[in-house]
Amino acid sequence: MGYLNRSQAPFGEAIWELIDAAAVAAARSRLTARRVLDVDGPYGPGLTTIEVGNDGYCRQPAPDEAGSVIGRAVSVPMLRKSFKLSVRRLAAYLENGMPFDLAPVEDAAEAVAAREEETVYTGVPGFGLEGLLTAEGHSHIDGGDWADLDQVLADVVAAVTKLDDAGLRGPYALVLSPALYNGLFRRYPGSDLLQLEHLRRLFDRGVHKASIEGGVVVDPRVGPLIVGQDLEAGYIGHDGIHYELYLSESIVLRLDDPEAICTITPKSA
């Protein structure tokens, strides 16, 4: 971990363990894409690009021409958030056993997790990265009014059927906006069964709430999440009042098959 500059910090490994544990716990509570998709890695901070698809001709050569064959690659974004810890509060913890406030670590981890979710679901258009909701070639369902329990089931079954017709047999995951997800906490008339519990029988990879619009049904054959550096903390320096640190990671969605995605846009929640 030399590139994280941890050895320069004026505190020991026990504090780093506290920071790492707080960061991982806070990030895990916000991350959904890692539960939906396969995860490959980590490969280390040196992974800056990955190759995607097959090599091909830039253009079809004429009979008397030589062809130019080229591969395609996408960048692996580095996500980073700095934070500060009080010098005095850390000293109070180490010297007097006072509580150690790790809220700045948790806030930074949640910020990195939010950026990871955004990168996976909507991509980074400015850098040519597509996401689950924006990938060219994915299927789509214009849903009905989800105030109707039967309409919810009809729409998600229609989305699953689209994937099934494309030869993608699951296991499936369903990811919904907070409003749509929260609307599933309704019981069927004359029953104790919540609609959320009912839908979980169809989605072996779970039903998840994420900061997206609408919903999306995903088969893991869409492609894995490629991790370069997983979430880790590093040291920057101090000004006598605060220790300045940062959290960083590098991750990208490798889109192998956009047909393994079906988005849903209900008329209402």
KEKE-3310 file (N, C-alpha, C; in steps of 0.2 Angstrom, whole numbers, plus 5000, padded with zeros to 4 digits):
npx = (5004:5010:5008:4997:5003:5002:5012:5017:5009:5005:5000:4996:4993:4982:4973:4971:4964:4952:4948:4947:4937:4926:4924:4921:4909:4900:4900:4896:4882:4876:4879:4872:4874:4884:4878:4870:4877:4891:4907:4923:4940:4950:4962:4972:4979:4985:4977:4970:4963:4952:4950:4936:4923:4926:4941:4941:4939:4944:4938:4930:4941:4946:4948:4961:4968:4977:4970:4965:4966:4958:4957:4945:4944:4940:4940:4945:4937:4944:4938:4937:4938:4941:4944:4944:4951:4951:4965:4966:4955:4958:4970:4964:4957:4967:4975:4967:4956:4944:4928:4930:4926:4920:4913:4917:4924:4914:4905:4913:4915:4902:4900:4909:4903:4891:4895:4900:4889:4881:4890:4889:4876:4871:4882:4896:4895:4903:4915:4913:4907:4895:4880:4870:4857:4858:4864:4867:4856:4849:4833:4816:4802:4787:4779:4764:4752:4758:4752:4742:4742:4742:4747:4760:4765:4763:4771:4784:4785:4783:4795:4805:4801:4805:4819:4820:4815:4826:4835:4841:4841:4841:4849:4839:4839:4830:4830:4825:4819:4818:4805:4797:4801:4798:4784:4781:4778:4765:4751:4743:4726:4716:4726:4741:4753:4766:4769:4782:4788:4783:4788:4801:4802:4803:4815:4830:4842:4838:4828:4831:4834:4839:4847:4840:4830:4814:4814:4824:4827:4839:4850:4864:4873:4875:4887:4902:4907:4922:4935:4948:4957:4951:4940:4950:4959:4969:4984:4986:4992:4995:4989:4991:4979:4970:4971:4973:4965:4961:4948:4948:4945:4944:4934:4924:4910:4909:4902:4895:4884:4871:4858:4854:4848:4833:4824:4812:4798:4787:4770:4767:4771)
npy = (4994:5006:5017:5023:5030:5028:5025:5037:5043:5049:5039:5023:5006:5001:5012:5014:5002:5004:5015:5009:4999:5007:5014:5004:4998:5009:5011:4999:4999:5007:5002:4994:4989:4980:4969:4965:4962:4952:4953:4957:4955:4963:4971:4980:4997:5000:4997:5004:5004:4994:4981:4979:4969:4962:4962:4972:4977:4994:5000:4991:4984:4987:4976:4977:4983:4984:4979:4988:4983:4984:4985:4988:4999:5004:5017:5015:5022:5032:5034:5046:5054:5066:5069:5075:5072:5076:5081:5083:5076:5063:5061:5062:5050:5040:5043:5045:5037:5042:5043:5040:5050:5044:5049:5058:5049:5040:5048:5052:5039:5036:5045:5041:5029:5033:5039:5028:5020:5029:5029:5016:5014:5025:5028:5037:5049:5059:5053:5042:5031:5019:5015:5004:5009:5017:5010:5007:4997:4990:4983:4989:4994:5002:5006:5004:5011:5011:5011:5002:4986:4974:4979:4982:4969:4964:4972:4970:4956:4957:4963:4953:4943:4949:4948:4934:4930:4934:4924:4924:4918:4921:4920:4933:4951:4964:4982:4996:5013:5023:5027:5018:5006:5007:5007:4994:4989:4984:4975:4961:4961:4953:4945:4941:4943:4953:4963:4965:4953:4944:4947:4944:4931:4929:4935:4930:4936:4946:4960:4977:4994:5009:5024:5029:5032:5026:5009:4993:4978:4965:4953:4944:4941:4953:4958:4960:4969:4977:4978:4989:4996:4992:5000:5010:5018:5033:5043:5061:5072:5084:5099:5103:5104:5096:5079:5076:5065:5052:5043:5031:5022:5011:5007:4999:4996:4982:4981:4968:4962:4971:4967:4960:4968:4976:4991:4999:5010:5016:5024:5030:5031)
npz = (5000:4997:4989:4994:5004:5018:5027:5031:5039:5056:5065:5070:5063:5069:5070:5056:5053:5060:5052:5039:5041:5045:5033:5023:5029:5028:5014:5009:5013:5004:4991:4977:4964:4965:4971:4962:4950:4943:4951:4946:4951:4964:4953:4955:4957:4945:4934:4921:4909:4900:4889:4877:4869:4852:4841:4826:4809:4805:4794:4780:4770:4753:4739:4735:4745:4761:4777:4792:4808:4823:4841:4854:4869:4885:4898:4915:4928:4941:4957:4970:4986:4998:5015:5033:5048:5066:5074:5088:5093:5089:5096:5109:5109:5108:5119:5130:5129:5124:5115:5097:5083:5068:5058:5047:5039:5036:5029:5018:5012:5008:4999:4989:4986:4981:4969:4963:4960:4952:4941:4937:4934:4926:4918:4912:4902:4896:4895:4887:4893:4895:4905:4915:4913:4902:4891:4874:4864:4874:4881:4883:4893:4893:4906:4916:4927:4943:4955:4955:4960:4952:4940:4943:4944:4931:4923:4927:4924:4911:4907:4911:4903:4890:4892:4893:4881:4873:4876:4888:4903:4916:4933:4938:4943:4951:4950:4958:4959:4974:4977:4969:4974:4988:4987:4986:4998:5001:5004:4996:4993:5005:5010:5018:5012:5007:4992:4989:4994:4986:4973:4975:4974:4961:4957:4959:4961:4969:4975:4973:4980:4973:4969:4956:4942:4938:4934:4933:4925:4926:4919:4924:4914:4907:4909:4919:4934:4934:4945:4949:4959:4975:4987:4997:5010:5011:5015:5016:5023:5036:5045:5058:5064:5058:5052:5035:5024:5012:5002:4990:4974:4960:4946:4934:4923:4913:4898:4891:4885:4881:4878:4889:4898:4904:4905:4914:4914:4924:4924:4935:4953)
capx = (5000:5015:5005:4993:5006:5000:5018:5019:5004:5008:4997:4997:4989:4975:4968:4969:4959:4946:4946:4945:4931:4920:4923:4918:4903:4896:4899:4892:4875:4874:4880:4867:4876:4889:4874:4866:4882:4897:4912:4930:4945:4953:4968:4977:4978:4988:4972:4968:4959:4950:4947:4929:4922:4931:4944:4938:4942:4941:4933:4931:4946:4945:4952:4968:4970:4978:4965:4968:4962:4959:4953:4942:4945:4936:4944:4943:4938:4946:4934:4941:4935:4946:4941:4948:4950:4953:4971:4965:4951:4962:4974:4960:4955:4973:4978:4962:4950:4938:4925:4933:4921:4922:4908:4920:4926:4908:4903:4917:4913:4895:4901:4912:4898:4886:4898:4901:4882:4880:4894:4887:4869:4870:4888:4900:4894:4908:4921:4911:4905:4888:4878:4864:4851:4859:4867:4864:4854:4845:4826:4813:4795:4783:4775:4757:4751:4760:4747:4739:4746:4742:4751:4767:4767:4762:4776:4790:4785:4785:4802:4808:4800:4809:4826:4819:4815:4833:4839:4844:4836:4842:4845:4837:4838:4826:4832:4820:4819:4816:4798:4794:4803:4794:4777:4780:4777:4758:4748:4738:4719:4714:4732:4747:4759:4768:4771:4790:4790:4780:4792:4808:4802:4805:4821:4834:4847:4835:4825:4835:4832:4844:4846:4839:4823:4811:4817:4828:4828:4846:4853:4871:4877:4876:4894:4904:4910:4929:4938:4955:4959:4945:4940:4955:4961:4976:4986:4989:4996:4991:4990:4992:4973:4967:4974:4969:4966:4956:4946:4948:4944:4943:4929:4920:4905:4911:4896:4896:4878:4866:4851:4853:4845:4827:4822:4805:4796:4780:4767:4767:4773)
capy = (5000:5012:5022:5026:5035:5026:5025:5044:5045:5049:5035:5016:5001:5000:5017:5012:4997:5007:5019:5004:4996:5012:5015:4998:4997:5014:5011:4993:5001:5011:4999:4989:4986:4974:4964:4963:4960:4949:4957:4954:4959:4969:4970:4985:5003:5001:4995:5011:5003:4987:4980:4976:4967:4959:4967:4972:4982:5001:5000:4986:4986:4985:4970:4978:4986:4981:4982:4990:4980:4988:4984:4994:4999:5009:5019:5013:5028:5032:5038:5049:5059:5068:5070:5077:5070:5080:5079:5083:5070:5056:5060:5060:5043:5036:5044:5045:5032:5045:5041:5043:5051:5042:5051:5060:5043:5037:5053:5051:5032:5036:5049:5037:5024:5036:5040:5021:5018:5033:5027:5009:5014:5030:5029:5043:5050:5063:5049:5037:5025:5018:5012:4999:5013:5020:5006:5006:4990:4987:4983:4994:4993:5008:5003:5007:5014:5006:5012:4996:4980:4970:4982:4981:4962:4964:4976:4966:4950:4958:4964:4947:4940:4951:4945:4927:4929:4935:4918:4926:4914:4923:4923:4940:4956:4970:4987:5001:5020:5023:5028:5012:5001:5008:5006:4987:4987:4983:4968:4959:4961:4947:4941:4944:4943:4959:4962:4964:4946:4940:4948:4941:4924:4929:4938:4926:4941:4951:4967:4982:5001:5013:5031:5029:5034:5020:5002:4990:4971:4964:4947:4945:4941:4959:4959:4961:4975:4976:4983:4990:4996:4992:5005:5010:5025:5035:5049:5066:5076:5087:5106:5104:5104:5090:5075:5075:5058:5052:5037:5030:5016:5012:5002:5001:4991:4980:4979:4962:4960:4975:4964:4957:4974:4979:4996:5000:5017:5016:5030:5033:5027)
capz = (5000:4997:4985:4998:5009:5025:5032:5033:5044:5063:5069:5068:5060:5073:5067:5049:5053:5061:5046:5034:5043:5045:5026:5020:5031:5026:5007:5008:5014:4998:4985:4975:4958:4967:4973:4956:4945:4945:4952:4944:4953:4961:4949:4957:4954:4938:4929:4919:4904:4899:4882:4876:4862:4848:4836:4820:4804:4805:4788:4776:4765:4746:4737:4734:4751:4767:4782:4798:4813:4830:4847:4858:4876:4889:4904:4922:4932:4948:4961:4975:4990:5003:5022:5038:5055:5070:5077:5095:5094:5088:5102:5115:5109:5109:5126:5136:5128:5122:5108:5091:5078:5062:5053:5041:5035:5033:5024:5012:5009:5005:4993:4984:4984:4977:4963:4959:4958:4946:4935:4934:4931:4920:4915:4911:4894:4893:4893:4882:4897:4896:4911:4914:4911:4895:4886:4868:4863:4879:4880:4887:4894:4895:4911:4918:4934:4948:4960:4954:4962:4946:4935:4944:4942:4924:4920:4928:4921:4904:4907:4912:4897:4885:4893:4892:4874:4870:4878:4895:4908:4923:4938:4937:4948:4949:4954:4957:4962:4980:4977:4967:4979:4994:4985:4986:5004:5001:5005:4992:4996:5008:5011:5022:5008:5004:4985:4989:4996:4980:4968:4977:4972:4954:4956:4963:4963:4974:4973:4977:4980:4971:4967:4949:4940:4936:4936:4928:4926:4924:4919:4925:4908:4904:4910:4926:4937:4934:4950:4949:4966:4979:4991:5002:5012:5010:5019:5012:5027:5041:5046:5065:5067:5055:5047:5029:5021:5006:5000:4982:4971:4953:4945:4928:4921:4906:4895:4886:4881:4883:4878:4896:4902:4902:4909:4915:4916:4925:4923:4942:4958)
cpx = (5004:5012:5000:4996:5005:5006:5020:5014:5007:5003:4997:4992:4982:4970:4966:4964:4952:4943:4943:4938:4925:4919:4919:4911:4898:4895:4895:4884:4872:4874:4875:4870:4880:4885:4871:4871:4887:4902:4919:4935:4946:4960:4973:4976:4981:4983:4969:4963:4957:4948:4940:4928:4927:4935:4941:4941:4939:4936:4934:4936:4944:4949:4959:4971:4972:4973:4969:4963:4964:4955:4950:4943:4941:4941:4941:4943:4940:4941:4937:4937:4939:4941:4946:4946:4954:4960:4970:4960:4954:4966:4970:4958:4961:4975:4973:4956:4944:4935:4929:4927:4923:4917:4911:4922:4919:4905:4907:4916:4907:4896:4904:4907:4893:4888:4899:4894:4880:4884:4892:4880:4868:4876:4891:4900:4900:4915:4919:4909:4898:4886:4872:4858:4852:4863:4863:4862:4850:4837:4823:4805:4792:4778:4768:4758:4753:4756:4743:4743:4747:4747:4758:4769:4768:4768:4783:4791:4786:4792:4806:4807:4804:4817:4825:4819:4822:4838:4843:4839:4837:4848:4845:4838:4834:4829:4827:4822:4816:4808:4794:4795:4799:4787:4776:4778:4769:4756:4743:4731:4718:4720:4737:4753:4760:4770:4778:4792:4788:4786:4799:4808:4804:4812:4826:4840:4844:4832:4828:4832:4839:4842:4845:4832:4820:4814:4821:4829:4835:4847:4861:4876:4878:4884:4896:4906:4918:4932:4946:4958:4952:4945:4945:4956:4968:4977:4989:4994:4992:4993:4991:4985:4969:4972:4970:4971:4961:4954:4946:4947:4944:4939:4926:4915:4908:4904:4897:4890:4872:4859:4849:4850:4838:4825:4814:4803:4789:4777:4767:4770:4768)
cpy = (5006:5018:5026:5031:5034:5027:5032:5046:5044:5045:5028:5012:5001:5006:5016:5007:4999:5011:5014:5001:5001:5013:5010:4997:5003:5013:5005:4995:5004:5008:4994:4986:4980:4968:4961:4960:4956:4954:4953:4958:4959:4967:4975:4992:5005:4999:5002:5010:4996:4986:4977:4974:4964:4964:4967:4978:4989:5002:4994:4987:4984:4979:4971:4982:4982:4983:4984:4987:4983:4985:4990:4993:5005:5011:5016:5019:5027:5037:5040:5054:5060:5069:5072:5074:5074:5077:5078:5077:5063:5055:5059:5053:5038:5037:5043:5040:5035:5042:5044:5043:5049:5044:5054:5055:5040:5042:5052:5044:5033:5040:5045:5032:5027:5037:5033:5019:5022:5031:5020:5010:5019:5031:5036:5046:5054:5059:5042:5031:5025:5015:5007:5003:5016:5016:5005:4999:4987:4988:4988:4992:5000:5005:5007:5010:5009:5007:5005:4990:4976:4972:4981:4974:4961:4967:4972:4959:4951:4960:4958:4943:4942:4948:4937:4925:4930:4929:4919:4923:4916:4919:4931:4944:4961:4976:4993:5008:5019:5023:5021:5006:5001:5007:4998:4984:4987:4976:4967:4959:4954:4942:4945:4945:4950:4958:4961:4957:4942:4941:4945:4934:4924:4931:4935:4931:4947:4957:4972:4989:5005:5020:5032:5031:5028:5014:4999:4982:4969:4956:4948:4944:4947:4961:4961:4968:4974:4981:4983:4990:4996:4998:5005:5018:5026:5041:5054:5070:5079:5095:5108:5104:5098:5086:5075:5068:5058:5044:5036:5023:5017:5006:5004:4995:4989:4977:4974:4961:4965:4972:4960:4963:4975:4984:4996:5007:5017:5023:5034:5028:5025)
cpz = (5000:4994:4989:5004:5016:5030:5034:5038:5051:5067:5066:5064:5063:5071:5060:5049:5055:5055:5041:5035:5043:5037:5022:5022:5028:5018:5006:5008:5008:4992:4983:4969:4960:4969:4967:4950:4948:4946:4951:4947:4961:4958:4951:4954:4947:4932:4927:4913:4904:4892:4882:4869:4858:4843:4830:4815:4805:4800:4784:4770:4758:4744:4737:4740:4757:4772:4788:4804:4820:4835:4850:4865:4879:4895:4910:4926:4939:4952:4968:4979:4996:5010:5027:5044:5060:5074:5085:5097:5094:5094:5109:5115:5111:5117:5132:5135:5126:5116:5102:5085:5071:5056:5047:5036:5032:5028:5017:5008:5005:4999:4987:4981:4979:4970:4959:4957:4952:4940:4932:4931:4925:4916:4916:4904:4892:4892:4890:4886:4897:4902:4909:4911:4904:4890:4880:4866:4868:4878:4885:4888:4897:4900:4912:4924:4940:4955:4960:4955:4956:4941:4936:4942:4934:4920:4921:4925:4913:4902:4907:4905:4891:4886:4891:4884:4870:4872:4884:4900:4915:4926:4937:4943:4946:4954:4953:4961:4969:4981:4975:4972:4985:4993:4985:4993:5005:5001:4999:4996:4999:5010:5015:5018:5005:4996:4985:4990:4990:4975:4969:4975:4964:4952:4961:4965:4967:4970:4977:4976:4978:4969:4959:4948:4936:4938:4931:4930:4923:4925:4920:4919:4904:4905:4917:4928:4937:4939:4949:4956:4970:4984:4997:5004:5012:5014:5015:5016:5033:5042:5053:5068:5064:5052:5041:5026:5015:5005:4993:4980:4964:4950:4938:4926:4914:4903:4890:4882:4884:4882:4885:4901:4899:4907:4909:4917:4917:4924:4930:4947:4963)
residu = (MET:GLY:TYR:LEU:ASN:ARG:SER:GLN:ALA:PRO:PHE:GLY:GLU:ALA:ILE:TRP:GLU:LEU:ILE:ASP:ALA:ALA:ALA:VAL:ALA:ALA:ALA:ARG:SER:ARG:LEU:THR:ALA:ARG:ARG:VAL:LEU:ASP:VAL:ASP:GLY:PRO:TYR:GLY:PRO:GLY:LEU:THR:THR:ILE:GLU:VAL:GLY:ASN:ASP:GLY:TYR:CYS:ARG:GLN:PRO:ALA:PRO:ASP:GLU:ALA:GLY:SER:VAL:ILE:GLY:ARG:ALA:VAL:SER:VAL:PRO:MET:LEU:ARG:LYS:SER:PHE:LYS:LEU:SER:VAL:ARG:ARG:LEU:ALA:ALA:TYR:LEU:GLU:ASN:GLY:MET:PRO:PHE:ASP:LEU:ALA:PRO:VAL:GLU:ASP:ALA:ALA:GLU:ALA:VAL:ALA:ALA:ARG:GLU:GLU:GLU:THR:VAL:TYR:THR:GLY:VAL:PRO:GLY:PHE:GLY:LEU:GLU:GLY:LEU:LEU:THR:ALA:GLU:GLY:HIS:SER:HIS:ILE:ASP:GLY:GLY:ASP:TRP:ALA:ASP:LEU:ASP:GLN:VAL:LEU:ALA:ASP:VAL:VAL:ALA:ALA:VAL:THR:LYS:LEU:ASP:ASP:ALA:GLY:LEU:ARG:GLY:PRO:TYR:ALA:LEU:VAL:LEU:SER:PRO:ALA:LEU:TYR:ASN:GLY:LEU:PHE:ARG:ARG:TYR:PRO:GLY:SER:ASP:LEU:LEU:GLN:LEU:GLU:HIS:LEU:ARG:ARG:LEU:PHE:ASP:ARG:GLY:VAL:HIS:LYS:ALA:SER:ILE:GLU:GLY:GLY:VAL:VAL:VAL:ASP:PRO:ARG:VAL:GLY:PRO:LEU:ILE:VAL:GLY:GLN:ASP:LEU:GLU:ALA:GLY:TYR:ILE:GLY:HIS:ASP:GLY:ILE:HIS:TYR:GLU:LEU:TYR:LEU:SER:GLU:SER:ILE:VAL:LEU:ARG:LEU:ASP:ASP:PRO:GLU:ALA:ILE:CYS:THR:ILE:THR:PRO:LYS:SER:ALA)
# end
